[in-house]
Amino acid sequence: MAYSYRCKDYPGMEACPASFTAETEAELWKHIEIHGSTAHQEEPEKWSPEDRQQIKNLIRET
């Protein structure tokens, strides 16, 4: 089993083509956080619990 996330599924990020797939959900979160930081100039450590839950809701088992 693997886990995947598409940035464009997050509200307001529809133009972003990034997508990630990883063997574990923990590894996937690392990719999502690095992407948020480098591509969107966000600070993942400041993401609210609600933001993190919204991302979690978009993660798919593949």
SERO-4910 file (N, C-alpha, C, O; in steps of 0.05 Angstrom, whole numbers):
BEGIN
 pado doro    nc1    nc2    nc3   cac1   cac2   cac3    cc1    cc2    cc3    oc1    oc2    oc3
  Met    A     17    -24      0      0      0      0     18     25      0     40     25     11
  Ala    A      8     46    -12     22     72    -13      1     94     -7    -23     89     -6
  Tyr    A     11    118     -3     -5    141      3      1    163    -17     24    166    -25
  Ser    A    -20    178    -25    -15    198    -45    -30    224    -38    -50    223    -23
  Tyr    A    -20    246    -49    -32    272    -44    -27    289    -69     -6    289    -80
  Arg    A    -48    304    -77    -46    323    -99    -51    351    -88    -72    356    -77
  Cys    A    -31    368    -92    -33    396    -81    -58    410    -92    -71    425    -78
  Lys    A    -64    405   -118    -87    420   -130   -114    413   -118   -133    427   -122
  Asp    A   -115    392   -102   -140    385    -88   -146    403    -64   -168    405    -54
  Tyr    A   -125    417    -54   -128    435    -31   -140    461    -41   -130    472    -61
  Pro    A   -161    471    -28   -174    496    -37   -154    519    -40   -138    525    -22
  Gly    A   -155    532    -63   -137    554    -69   -111    546    -83    -96    563    -92
  Met    A   -106    520    -85    -82    511    -98    -87    497   -124    -70    481   -133
  Glu    A   -109    503   -137   -118    489   -161    -98    490   -183    -97    472   -200
  Ala    A    -81    511   -184    -62    514   -206    -36    498   -201    -19    496   -219
  Cys    A    -32    487   -177     -7    473   -171     -8    444   -182    -26    429   -176
  Pro    A     12    437   -198     13    411   -210     26    389   -193     27    366   -201
  Ala    A     35    396   -169     50    377   -153     33    354   -142     10    359   -134
  Ser    A     44    330   -143     31    308   -130     53    290   -119     75    289   -130
  Phe    A     46    275    -98     66    259    -84     55    232    -77     31    230    -71
  Thr    A     71    212    -78     64    185    -70     87    174    -53    110    177    -61
  Ala    A     80    162    -31    101    151    -13     91    125     -1     67    119      0
  Glu    A    110    110      9    103     84     21     88     86     47     71     70     53
  Thr    A     95    107     63     81    111     88     69    139     89     77    157     75
  Glu    A     49    142    106     36    168    109     56    188    122     56    212    115
  Ala    A     73    178    140     93    196    152    112    207    131    119    231    132
  Glu    A    121    190    113    139    199     92    125    219     74    136    239     65
  Leu    A    100    214     68     84    232     51     82    259     64     85    280     50
  Trp    A     77    260     90     76    286    104    101    302    101    101    326     98
  Lys    A    124    288    101    150    303     97    151    316     70    159    339     68
  His    A    142    301     49    141    313     22    122    337     21    129    357      9
  Ile    A     99    334     33     79    356     33     90    380     47     87    403     37
  Glu    A    103    377     69    114    399     84    137    413     69    138    437     68
  Ile    A    155    397     57    177    409     41    165    424     18    175    446     11
  His    A    145    413      5    133    426    -18    120    452    -10    123    472    -23
  Gly    A    105    451     12     92    476     22    112    498     27    107    521     21
  Ser    A    134    490     39    155    509     45    169    520     20    172    544     18
  Thr    A    177    503      2    193    511    -21    176    523    -43    184    542    -56
  Ala    A    154    511    -49    138    519    -72    118    542    -65    112    558    -82
  His    A    109    542    -40     88    561    -33     97    581    -11     81    596     -1
  Gln    A    122    580     -4    134    598     17    117    597     43    114    618     56
  Glu    A    107    574     50     92    571     74    111    561     96    133    552     91
  Glu    A    102    562    121    116    552    144    100    529    156     82    534    172
  Pro    A    105    504    148     89    482    157     86    480    187     66    470    197
  Glu    A    107    489    202    104    487    231     83    506    242     75    504    265
  Lys    A     74    525    225     53    544    233     26    536    222      6    550    227
  Trp    A     24    514    208     -2    505    198    -20    499    222    -11    486    241
  Ser    A    -45    507    220    -63    503    242    -72    473    242    -69    459    222
  Pro    A    -83    464    264    -94    437    265   -115    433    244   -118    411    232
  Glu    A   -131    454    238   -151    452    218   -139    448    190   -149    433    174
  Asp    A   -117    463    184   -103    461    158    -93    432    155    -96    420    134
  Arg    A    -80    422    176    -69    395    176    -91    374    172    -87    354    157
  Gln    A   -114    378    184   -136    359    181   -146    360    152   -153    339    141
  Gln    A   -148    384    141   -157    386    113   -138    372     94   -147    358     76
  Ile    A   -112    374     99    -92    360     83    -96    330     87    -97    315     67
  Lys    A    -99    321    112   -102    293    118   -126    281    104   -126    259     94
  Asn    A   -148    297    102   -172    288     89   -168    284     59   -183    269     46
  Leu    A   -147    296     47   -141    294     19   -121    272     12   -117    265    -11
  Ile    A   -110    260     33    -90    238     29   -106    213     22   -126    206     35
  Arg    A    -97    199      1   -110    175     -8    -92    151     -6    -68    153    -11
  Glu    A   -104    128      1    -89    103      1    -90     92    -28   -111     92    -40
  Thr    A    -67     84    -38    -66     75    -66    -56     46    -67    -54     35    -89
***
